[in-house]
Amino acid sequence: MFRGPTPGELVALYAPVLLIAFAAGGVRVYARRTELPEKRRRFLQALWVALLLVGIPLWLVLATVLRLG
């Protein structure tokens, strides 16, 4: 019979996802500052999107390989 993941397993799996999302949000807020040079603002805008689009799937694949969930 199938048993669901324990709360500890869920935390081990999804806590890094929340940390990646929090870091991306911080980068996004920082990128919106008007006193930054335009080139740096564009880089930071691309960085926060890349953190979400690459970081979270990469973590989920790694968690699967490590059998965390």
Secondary structure, DSSP 8 states (H G I E B T S, - for coil): ------HHHHHHHHHHHHHHHHHHHHHHHHHT-TTS-HHHHHHHHHHHHHIIIIIHHHHHHHHHHTT--
